Amino acid sequence: MKKYVSIILTLSLVKLIIQWLGNRNYGFHRDELLHLSVSEHLSWGYMEFPPFIAFVGKISYWLFDYSLLGVRLFPTLAGVGILIVCCLIAKELGGKAKAIFLAGICILAFLPFYRNHTLFQPVAFDQLFWTLGFYFIIKFMNSQHKKFLILFGITLGLGLMNKYTIIVWAFGVFIGLFFYQKGNLFKNKWLYIAALFTFLILLPNIFWQAQNDFPILKHLQALKDHQLDDIHPMDFGLEQLEYPFTLLISLVGLVALLVDKNLKKYKAIGVATIVIFGTMWFLNSKAYYVFAIYPVLFASGAVKIEALFLKKPVWVYVIALITLAPSVFFIPELTPILPIEKYVTYAQLESENGRFELKGDYADMFGWETQVQLVDSVYQSLSVQEKNNCVLWAENYGEAGALKIIGKKYKLPNPISRHGSFWTWGFGNKNADVWISLGNEKESVESVFEEVELVKIITHKYAIGEENGIPLYICRKPKVDIEKWWKDYEDHIFD
């Protein structure tokens, strides 16, 4: 193993440097603001996701406060971890130096991972847990040591505490294991002890879901109604084709796992990936949900390619170059390594009425600081008494997260919002003298307050469309029962 360390460390350093360069730029994404906000309300569950991301967010706060670089270090480390584990899987499958090198190159070449390993979201950790899970299964197949089953169970438990989509991964593995030694593993008591570890890790979240009427079901329904139903079934498959070179290597790996005589011991892994892919497609999932199966396929593909070119090893390096080179140009599209002015030039964006239409993720990183500054200017204009009796009401979790996280340095009071988990944290002071409304439309504020004053329409040349041209109001004299108004919105918090 020692002779491979330099390869893995070099590739890991390249991955770390690229992600680090991207982590510095722009600002927090709206989802990052939500994930940091929930970290200030530690619990065993949240309306939108399990609690793992909140605990990581709390660690990030303790270590780095709310530094953009500090927060994004964690998904980046998960990404580096995926690269390392992918290389280790290649070794476990019988690969030598060139296979390990090619496996790592595939991680560097797979463009979606740059986006996934930049943003502070559960996605990067989900991909790491899937990859680790495959690694521990393969380690068990090679060693028959029960500790790897236990580590598999722990990995699945932590994965479930991070993102529920790992259930599909577990289902695929369950089916796949019937193809390992004719399913004899299901007679092994240590598999069930591993399952017990999974259950015990997940148990607090199960209790939380039960106590809160299983909000995950409502969230999944809202996700289906507002996002997944809009996805054409072919989009799932077509998006996989956008990365042809890494896809080809993964297909080589899949075929090798299923039919190659040197890899037939690992047929269960190949079957599992097929089941996972098919299940995700059947469920009309977003394409990126299945990207976590690729590292194990990159590893098996690299091992097979190394074997194919055993007598002409230079071709492994040629394949690595062909795989990586086309991706380099597109990296600035996925992680913001370019300052925004240079990115605008790189992407050949044209200004329309003083605005630039950035891609969704990048557009969602702008405008939050401006919003917070303007809310602070209104807040500071209030009298001392009004400041002590003021509520900041944001329309969505991005605006509320900005006021909560970025607003800390302005010493703003905690905001309220009726969107997602923010709804569960309540309406604040229902007897407040002044309400500062951010993002709520005129119809909404006028239905609640007798006195409504428009302060400003907030614009930003890079912000996403829904955060451009949003109103900022000062409101007084509620004309509804705030507590009832809040409670009545419960069925709409995911709208």
N, C-alpha and C positions, 0 to 999 in steps of 0.2 A: 504493500500500500504506500510505503514511503516514497517510492519512485514516482507516484502519481500526484503527490501532494502539490508539487510546484505547478502542475497543469491546472489543478482545481483552484489553487490560490490565485494564479494569474487571471484566469477567467472570472473568478469572483471579484477581484479587484477592478477589472474592467466594468463589470456590471455595477459595482458600487459607485465608481466614479461617474458613470453616465447618469445614474439615478440621482446622485448627489448634485450634479450640475442642474438637473431639472427641478430638484426639490427647493431650490433657493428662490425661484422666480414666481411672479404673479402673486396671487393671494390664496386664501383658503377657498376650497370648493364648498358649495352649499352642503353637500353630504358630510364633509369633514366637520363643518360647524355643528351639525346635528350630533355627530358621534362624540365630539368634544363636550357638547352640552349634556349629553346623557352621563358622561363621566363625572359630572358634578351632582348627579343623583344616583349614586351606586345602588343597584338593585339586582335581583336575580332574573330580571327580564324587562323587556321594553315592548312597546306596542308594535314596533317595526322589525325587531331583531332580537336575538339572544344577547346575554350580557358581556361576552368576552371582549368586544370592542371597547366597552366602557371601562373595563379594568385596565386595558392597555392604555386608554386615554388618560386615566388617572396616573399611571406610572409615568407617562409622557409629561404630564403637568408637574409631577414631583421633580422630575429630572431636568426639564427644559422650559418650565412655565408653558406658555402657548407660543413658542417659537415655531415658525413654519418648518424650518429645517429639522428641529427636534421632533415634531409631531410626525413628519414624513419619514423619519429615520426608520420607524418600525415597519411599515409596509416594504420599505427598501430592504431591510434585513430579512424579511420574509422572502423577498424575491431572491436575494443572495442564497438564502437557505434552500430554496427550490433548485437553484443551479447546482449547489453542492450535492444535494440528495439525488438529483438526476444523474450526476456523474457517478455517485456511489452505486446507484441502481445498475448503471452500465457495467461497473466492475463486478457486481454480484451476478449479472447475467453472463459473465465470462469474458467481458471486454478487456482489452489491454489499453495502452496509452492512447492509441489513435481513436478508439471507440469513446473513451472518456473525453477526449478533446472534442470530438464531433458532437457528443451529447451536450456538452457545455455550450458549444457554438450554436446549437439549435435554440437553447434558451435565450442567448443573446440576439438571435435572429428573429425570434417570434415577437413581432411588433406589439400585439396587445398587452404583453407582459410589462412593457414600459409604462403604459397607462395604469395597469393594475397595481404596479409596485411603486407608483408615485403617490396615489391618493390614499388618505387615511380612511380606509373602508374595510369591511370584513373580507372582501374578495381576495386580497393577497394572502391572508391567513388561511382562508378556505382552500386555496390552491396548495399552500404548504401542507396542510393536514391531509389532503388527498394524496399528495406525493409521498409524504411520510408513511401513510397507511399502506400504500403499495410497496414501499421499501421494506416495511416490517413483515409483510406477508412473504415477500421474496426471501428475506433473511430467514424466516421460519422454514420455508421450503428447502433452503440450502443447509440449514443446521439442525432442524427439528427441535430447536430449543424453545421451551415454553415461554421464556421471557419475552420473546418477540410477539407471541400472541397477546401477552399482557400489555406490551407497549402498543400493539395494534388497538386493543380495547381502549386504552387511555387516549390514544390519538383520536379515535372515533368520538369519544366522550367530549373531548375538548373541541373537536370540530363541530359537534352539535351545539355546543355552547357559543359557537361563533356564527354559524350560518346553517339553517335547516336544510339547505340543498344537499348537504352531505348525506342525507337519507337516501337520495338516489344513488350516490356512490356506494353506500352500504348495501343497497339492494343489488346493484350490479356485482359486487364482490360476493354476496351471498349466492347468487346464481352461478357465478364463475367457479366457486369452490366445489361445486358438484362435479367439475371437470378435473379436479385435482385428486389423484388416487381414488377415483370413482366415488368421491364424496366421503371418504373415510375420516376426513378431518372432523366431520360432524359427530363422530363417536369419541372425540377427544374432549375430556372434561375441561381442559384448559381453555378451549374456545368459549365455553359457557362461563368460566370464571372471568375471562376477558370481557364477555358481554355484561357481566355483573359490574365490572369496573366502569364500563360505558354508562350503565344505568345509574350508578351511584353519582357519577359526575354530573349527569343530566338532571338528577332528581330535584334539586332546588328550582330549576327552571320549570319543571313539570308542575311543581306546587304553585309557583308564581302564575303560570298560565291558568291553572284551575281557579286560583283565587281571583283572577281578573277576567273570568269568563272567556278564556282562550282567544285573546285578541289576534293571535296569529291567523286564525281562520278568517277574521274580518279583513286583515291586511292582505292575505292571499287573494281573497275575493276582489278587493279593491285593485290589487295589482293585475289580476286577470281582466277586470272590467276596463281599466284605464290604460293598460299597457300591453299585456300579452295578447288580448283579443285583436289588437291592431297589427300584430305581427303576422305577415303571410307565412304559411308553413314552409314555403321554399326558402325564405330568408335565412332560416337556421342553417340549412345545408349550404346555401350560396355563400354565406359569410365565411365558412370554413375554407372556401376556395380562394379567398382573398390573399392567402398566404401560401402560395403553391409549393415553394421549395421545402419549407418545414412540413407541409402536409404530405409531400411525397415521402419524406423520411419517416414520418409517423405511420404511413400506410405500409412501407417496407417493414417497419417494426411490428405492426399488427399482424401482417401475413406471417412473419417469422415466428411470432408467438404461437400462431395457430398450427403451422405446418412444418416449421424447420426442425430437423431431427435434434439439433443441438439445443434448441429452446423449448422442446415439447413439454418439459417438466413444468413450464410456466404458462401452459395453455390457458389455465384459469384466468390469468391476468388479461389475456387477449379477449376471452369471452366476456369478462367483466366490463372491459371498455366498450365492447359492442352493445351490451345491455344498457350501460349508462348512456351512451350516445342515443340509442334508440328510444329510451325512456324520456330523455330530455326533449327529443324531437317530438315524440308523441304528446308530451305535455305542453307543446308550443312555447318552450322556454326561450329566453334570450340566448343568443349564440354564445355569449361569453361564459355562460354557466358551465359549459362543457370543456372550456379550455384547460381545466385542471387535469384532464386525462392525458394531455399531450406529453408532459415530462417523461412518464414511464414509456410512452411510445417512442419518444425521441431516443431514449436510452436503448431500447431494444432494436430500433432502426439503426442506430450507430454501431451496435454490436454486429448486426448482420452485414452492414456495409463493410466494416473492418474485415470480416471473414471473407466476403466476396473478393476483396482486393488485397488478400493476404500476400500475394506474390508481386503486386504492384501498389504498394502502400501510398505512393505519392497521390494516387487518385482520391484517397480519403481527404487529403488536404485540399485538393481541387474542389471536391464536393463541399467541403467546409467553406471555402472561399465563395463558391457560387451561391451557397445558402445565405451567407452573412452579407455579402456585398450589396445586394439590392435593398436590404433593410436599412442600411446606414442613412441613406438620404431621407428616409421617412421618420426617423427617430424624433425630430422636432415636432412632428404632428402628434406624438403620443406622450411625450414628457417635455415640459417647457424649458429646454436647455438654452433657448434663444430669448434674449430680452424682447419685450413685446413689440418694440419698433422694428427690430430685425425680423421677428416672426412675421409681421405684417408684410414686409418685403419678400421674405422667403415664400410665404403662402400666396403672394401676388393678390392681396386683398385690396379692393377698391372702396374708398369712402363713399357712403351714401348719406347725404344730409348730416355730415360730420360724424357718422357712426361706421364702425367696421363689424361685419357679421363674422365673428369668430365661430369656430366649431363649438359644439355644446359644452364640453368639459372646460375648455379655456374660457368661454364666455361666462361660465358659472364661477370663475375665480375673480371676477372683477365687479366693482360697484359696492361691495359690502362696507369697505372703509368709508366711502363717501356717505353712505346711508347713516352709519353710526355717527360720523362727524356732524351731520345735519341734525340728527336727533339730539345729540349733545348740545348743539347750539341753542335749540329750543328749550331743552331742559335747564341749561344755565341761565336762560332769560327769566325763569320763574323765580318767585320770591322763595325765601327759606321755607315758609309754611307750605307753599305749593309743592316744593321739592319733596317735602316729607309726606305729602299726600298725593303722589303722582304714580300713575301706572303707564308702563310702556306696552302698547298692544301691537304686536306684529301679525301680519296676515299669514305668513307661511314659516316653515321651520328654518329656511335659509335666513330670512330677515331676523327671526327670533334668535337663531344661533349667532348671527353677527352681533346683535345687541348684547347677548350673554357673554360671548367669548372676546370679541374685539372690544366690546364696551367696558370690559374690566379695567383697561388702562385709562378710560375716561371716568371711572368710578360711577357708572350708570347703574341704576337699580335693575334687578333681574326683570326681564321682560315676561310677558305672557303671550300665548298664542293658542288658538284652538286647533292647531294642526298636529296630528300624530301624538308622540309622547309628550309634547309640551302641554297638551290638553290635560294630561293626568297630573300635572304639577300645579294646576289650579289657576284661579282668576285673580290672585293677589288681593289687593285691598278694594273690596266692592264699594266702599264709601269714599274712594279717592276724589279729591277736588278736581284734578286735572288728569286727562288721559291723552297721551301722545300716540297717535295712530300712525303706523308705518305700513304702507302697502294696501291697506283696506280701502276698497272703493267707496265713493260717496254714498251710494245706496246703503252699504253696510253700516257706515258710521252714523248716518242720519236715522237709521232704524233703531239705534241704541241711545243717541244723545240728542238733547234739545238744542244745544249750542255746538256748532261745528265750524271751525275756521280753517280754511286751506292755507297752509304755510308755504308749500313749495311742491312743484312737480319735479321729482328727482330723475335726472338723466345721467347717462354715462356712455361714453363712446365705444367702450368694449363690452359692457355688461350684456348678458343674455336678454332677449326681447322682453320676457315677462318681468324683468327687474329694471327695465328702462321706461321712464315716464310714469313712475309710481307716485301716488300722492302721499304727502305728509300733512296730517291734520292735528290741530289741538281741539280736544273735545271736552265739554263740561255738561253737567246736569244729566245724568242717565235717566231715561224715561221708561226703562224696563227693569225688572228684577234681575240683577246681574247674575246671581246664583242660579236662577232658573234658566236664564239665557244661556249660561254656560252648560248646564246639564242637558238642555234640549238639543245641543249640538253633537252629542255623543255619537250618533249614527253617521255623522258627516266628517269625522276627524281625518279620514283618509282621502277625502275629496280633493 
